Amino acid sequence: MSQILAAAPNTTGHTGSTNMEELARLEAQRDQLLAKAAEQAKVGERLGLLVPGLMAGLTLLVFFGVRSGEMAAPTAISTLVITIPLLFVLRRKIGSLASQLFVAGPRADEMLVECEASITKLRERRS
């Protein structure tokens, strides 16, 4: 993962070019944080579709197994009765795993707010 620098106002000087450089740096950081948040949202959506996809696939396999005569009806029913609750448990585990993988969420939100505040202050100084 890429490392994100903390949003801190520049204290080296208040010249116009320094303020412009700082503003450009903060805007780039803001864009990076927004891109990271969008990427995490996409991954979360994909993980959310994983379990329903597995359920649909399992149901189709059981249906066609029964239809072709390879699987007996009681076996098909017991397979669905056992695996569907397990898939719901898997769904919860995937959700908790995703939240652990993306621990940077709340911190990234704080950094984004700080970055926006710094950008606003620099723009006010320019005016």
N, C-alpha and C positions, 0 to 999 in steps of 0.2 A: 504494500500500500504506500501511497505517496504521503510524505510528511507535510503537515499544514503548519505554517508559522503562526504564532499568536499575534492577534491584532493589538498593536501598541502604537500610540502616537509617536511621531518622530520628535525627539527633543534636541537634536543637534543644531537646529537653527530654524529661523522662520523666513528664509528667503523664498522667492517665488518658485525657483527651479526645484528646491528641496521639497516644497509642498506639493508640487506637481508630481515629483517622483514618488513621494509617499502616497499620494492619491492614486496613482497608477498601480502601486504595489498593493494597496488595500482593495482596489477594484478587482485586481487579478486574484487576490486571496478570496474575495467574496464569490467570484465566478467559480473558483475551485471548490469552495464549500457547497455552492448550489449544485454543481455537477455531481459531487459526491453524494449529496442527499437524493438527487434524482436516480443515481445508480443504485443506491440502497433501496429505494422504493421499487425499482424494477425487479430486483432480486427478491424482495418480499412478496411481490405479486406472483412471481414464478413459483416460489415455494408454496404459496397459498393454493396454486393449481395442481401441485404434485399429488396430494392425497385424493382429491376427487378424480384425477386421471387414473390413479391406481385402482380406485373403486370401480370405475367404469371398465377398465381393462379386466379386472377380476370377474366382474359380472358377465362380460362377454365370453371370457374363457369358460366359465361355468355353464353358461347358456349353450354355447356350441359343443361343449363336452357332453352335456345331457342330450342335446339334439342328435349328435352323431352316435350316441349309444356307448361312448367310451366311459361315461361317468353315470353312476346310478343317481336317481333323484334324491334319496336320503343322504348320500355323500355330498351332493351339490348343496343341499340345504345346510348340512352341518358345516361345510366349508364356508359358506356365506355367513352363517351365524357366528362362527369363530373369528373369521378374518376381518369382517367389517368393524367390530369394536376395536380390534387391534389397530386397524388403520386410523380410527379416531384418536387412539392413544398416540399413534405415530404423528398425527397432525399436531397434537399439543407439543410433543417433543420437538418437532421441527420448528414450531413457533418459538419455543424457549431457546433452542439452539440458534436460531436466526437472531434473536435479541441479544444473545451472548456474543455472537460473531460481530455484531454491529454496535458494540458498546459506545462507540464514538458519537452516537446519536444525540444525547442530551448535551454533551460537551461541544459538539459541532454546532448545535443550536445557539449555545451561549457565545461561541466564537463568532457566529454569523451576526448576532445582535451587536456585539462589541465592534465588529468590523463596520457594520452599517452606521453605528454611532460615530466612529472615527471618521468615516467618509463624510458624514453630514457636517461634523465640526470643521474639517478641512475645507469643504465647499463654502461654509459660512465665512471662514477666514479670508477666502479668495474674494468674496463679494465685498 
